[in-house]
């Protein structure tokens, strides 16, 4: 079973511009926009935020 949200999230992560010092908040805003959401309400320990923080800086 494939969840459409998972496929969209994977596509959004893959489509992020390759900028080594990207701001995590800006990346989350781009992902939220791609998912059609006003924002992603994530806490500091959320796996997506941790991933972006450790792989994009």
Order of alpha helices (4+ residues) and beta strands (2+ residues): alpha-alpha-alpha
